[in-house]
Amino acid sequence: MKLIAKLIAAATLAVSFTGIAHAEDGKTINFGIISTESQQNLRPKWEPFLKDMEEQTGLDVKPFFASDYAGVIEGMRFGKVQVAWFGNKSAMEAVDRADGQIFAQTVDVSGNPGYWSLILVPASSKLQTLDDLLKCDKTLNFGLGDPNSTSGYLVPMTFVFAKNGIDPKECFKTVTNANHETNAMAVAMGQVDAATNNTENLALIEKNHPEAFKKIRILWKSTLIPSDPLVISKKVDDATTKKIENFILTYGTDQSKGDVAEEKKVLAGLEWAPFRKSSDDQLLPIRVMEVSKKIGQLKADDKMDASAKAAEIEKLEAQKAEYEKKIEANDKKSGA
């Protein structure tokens, strides 16, 4: 059994190194796409964009789908993914654990500066407020998003549950994790009493599943979340990185090398306008949320040693203050 395990590990490493070599020789690029919807829905939206990318950069561009967000993060970590579309929470994981860096940001087709996390309930539900949802008598079934989702997991965990000192698993009868589309449809069909989602996906549900949309009501809406980032692996050579960045940041603009009108149609299919330049600093508000969630969870933990808890909270508060200081400095620099 040990020999088999070693052979499997060796084969896995060989595949990983092959992916890295492709990125370095500038020929093959695997583009990671997070599973906000089923692959069946995502593939036709992305294929025209990736085809244009292939034609304009001269690279061999392949889509990389995984069953969950972690699959794309790990794909980048082990050299199987060179570029990826992430949400902010999953991008933070890719930057921190997978040697990734943010270079671009999506822009909502309506020009919105971001999107909003939601908690949905059936239109006929008796739940009218967050207090109704958080009665925590273990009678309700709740749908959370992917653990690496910003709007489906991090934001509601921070601003709904940690803020109120509540552990969902201790509050609800059942807690399941699924992508946005699955959660919305589960609400519409009455399979769960409430579930997380976001404004972008709900707009898709209204467009693609109008009958289901009529059976959904918004119970809670978050503060604004920065638009999704695009991340490139630092393992990709400079020349290839420049090709990819130039393509994406000019796509659908007057600086594009392609058919601008057609490119705008492709972006519209993704519910986006042309991309804008970004950096890892985009993640600072998300880092504040992540730390705030941890602080809230610690405060709600009545089993942890008091002195150890206080020390950990002090450490996290200092970290949070540092992130907030950087946000303030960036705001001053940009004139915000």
N, C-alpha and C positions, 0 to 999 in steps of 0.2 A: 504493500500500500504506500510506503514511504517513497519507493522508486517511482510509482505512478504520479504521486504528488509532485515530486521533483521535476518529472518530465512535463507535467502540466504547467508548472511555474516557469520552466525554461521556455516553453512554447509561448506563454503569455508575454514574457519579456521580449522574445523575438518579434512578436507582433508589434509591441510597443516601440521597439527600436526602429522597426521598419517605418512606422508612422512618422517618427522624428526625422529619419533620413529623407523621406519624401518632402517634408516641410523645408528642410535645409537645402535640398537641391532645386527647390522652386518649381517642381513639376506637379505634385499632387497636394491639394489642400482639402481637408475634411472640415466641413462647416457644420458645427453643432447647433441643433434646434431644440429648445426645451419643450417638454410635453405639456403645453397649456391645453391642447386639444388632442384628439386622436391623430395618429400619423396619417390616416386616411384623409383627414381634413387639412392637415398642415402641408403635406407634400405638394398638392397642386398650387398652393399659394406661393410656395418658396421656389419651385422648380424654374419659373421664368427668370427670377432674380439671379439664381445661381448659374443659369445658362448664360445670361448677360455677363456675369462676373467672369465666367470661363472665357467667353469670346473676347472681352476687352483686356483681360490681364494675360491671356495666353497660358493660364494655369489650368490644371485638370481639377475641377472643383466637384466634390462629392458631398451630398447631404449626409449628416450623421444624426440619426434619431435614436432616442433611448426611451425606455418605459417610464423613467422618472428624471427629475432634474439632476440627481446625483450621478446618473449615468453619463451625462454630458460633462459634468465637473471632473469625474474620474477619467473620462476620455481625454480631456485636456491635460490632466495631471500625468497620464502615461503616454502622451505623445500621439494619441489616436485622433485628437481633434486639435486643429490649429487656430481656428476662428470660431466664435460662437455668439449666438444671440442668447442673452440671459435676462432674467429679472435681476433687480438690484441685490437681493439676498443671495441668489446663486452666483452672481458676479463677484460678490464679496468672498465667497468660498473659493471661486476660481482664482482670484487675485491672491488670497492668503495661502491657499494650499496647492494650487496648480500652476504657479508661475505665469499667471495671466496678467494683462494690463488693459484697461479700458481706453479706447481710442475714439469711439463715436457713440452717439445717443440717438434713439429713435425719436421721431416727432409725430404726435397724433395727427391724423388726417385733417382734423379740424383746427390744428394749430395749438391745441392744449399743451401746457408746459409739463404735463404729467397725467396721472390717472388716479383713481381712488379705489381703495379696498372697500368691499361691501359685505354685509351679512344679509342673506336672502332668507325669506320664509315663504311658504305657500300663500297665495293671495287670500285664501279663506282662513288663514291661521288666526287663532285667538291671541297670538303674541303680537303686542303693539309697541313695546318698548324694550330696551336692554334689560331693565329690571325684571320684566316678564321672562326674558330668556335666561337670566342669571339667578333664577329662584333656586336652582341647584338641588332639586328634589329627586334627581336621577330618573325622571320620567320622559325626558326628551332625548331624541337621537340627533347628534350634531355632526356635520361634515366639515372637517378642516381641509386646508389645501396641502400640497406637497410640503414637507418640512423645509425645503430650500426655496419655497416661494415667498416673495416679499408680501404681496397683497393677500395671498391665500393663507399665510401662516404667521410670518413675523409681525405684520401690522396688527392683526386682530389679537395675537398673543400678547403684544405690548400694550395696546390701547384699550382692549376690552378685558382680557383675563388677568394679566399681571398687574395692571392698574387697579383692579378690584380685588387682588389677592386670591384669585381663583385658579385652580387647576382644572382644565376641562374634563379630565378623566375622572375627577372626583365630583364633578358637577352634573354630568349627563349620563344617561343610561348607556349609550354607546358613543364612541368617537371614532370616525373613520377618516382616512386621508385619501384624497383623489384630486385629479386635475380640475381646473375651473369648469370646463364643459360638463364633466360628469357630475360635479356638485350641483350645478344649476339644474340639470335634468332630474337629479334625485329630488331636489326641492319641488320641481314642477309635478313630479309623479307621486309626491307624498311619501317617498322612501325615507326621507329625513325630515325633521321638524325645522331645521335651519342649517345653513351652510355658508361658508365664505366664498367670495367671488370678487370680481372687480368690474369697473365701468366698461373697460375695453371688451372683456369677454361677454358681458351682458348685452352689449350692442350687437355682438355676433349672434347671440342667442335670439335676439329680436329679429335679426335678418334671416337667419337660417332655420329657426324653429319658432315661428310666430305664435303658434298655438300654445307651445310650452311657455313662451314668454308671458302670455296673458295670465298664466297660473302662478306667476312669481311676483313677490312684493319685496321692496327694499326695507329692511328693518333698521340698518345702521350704515353710515357712510363715514369714512375716515378723513383725515387731513390729506392734502395732496402728496402723492408719491412721485419722485422723479421718474421721467420716462426711462424705458429699458435701455441698458447699455449693450454695445458690441465689444467683445473682448478678443484680443489676439494673444497667442502664446509668445512669451519672450524667447522661446526656442527657435522661432521662425527667423530666418536671416533678414538682414536689413533691407536688401533689395526687394525681396518678396513682400515684406511688411509694407514697404512704401507703395508697391503696386496695389495691394489690397486696400490700404487707407485711401489712396487717390481715387480708386474706383468707387468706394462706398461714399466718400464725402462729396463726390461730384455727381453721383447718380441722381438722375431726375432734375439736374440743374443745368444752367446754360454752359457750364464748364465740362459737361459730360462729353465723352467721345462717341456715345451712342445716340439712338433716337430718343430725344428727351420726352416727347409726347407719349411714346410707348412705355418709357421707363416710369413716367408718372402714373400710368395705368397699372403697371406692376405694383408700384408702391401702394396705390389705392386698394389693390386686392389684399394687401397686408394691413390695411387700415392706417397707413402712414403717409406722411409728407417726406420730402428729402431729409436725410440725416443731418445732424450737426456734430461738430467736434466736441469731444469730452475727454475726461481723464479720471483717474482713480479718486479724485476729490469728490466726484459725484456721489461716492458711497458714504461720505461723512454723516449725512442725516440718517442713513440706514445703520451706521455703526452706533449712533446715539440711541436709536430704537432698540438695537440688539442689547446694549448695555442696560438700558432702562428696563427691558424685559427681565434680564437677569437679576437686577436689583429688586424688582417687584416680586419675583419668585423667591428670592432669599428672604425678603421681609415676611412672606407668607409661610415660610418653612418653620414650623414650631418644634421640629425635632433636632435642629442643628444647635450645636453649642453656641451660647449667646456671644461669647468673646470672639470666637472664630467667625461668626456671622458678621459681627460689627467690623472686624478687620477686613473681611472680604468686601463688604458694602463700601467701606471707606476707599478701598483700592479701586473699585468700579466707579465710584463717584468722581475720583480724580481722573480716571480714564475718560469718563463722559465729559468732564470739564475741558479736557484737552481737545477733544473732538469739537466741542462747541466753540472753543477759542479759534480753531482753524476755520470753522464755518464763518464766524464773524469776520476774520481777516480776509477771507475770500469775498465776502459780501462787500466789504469796504473797497477792495481792489476793483471789483466789477461795478461799483457805484450803486449796488442794490440797496 
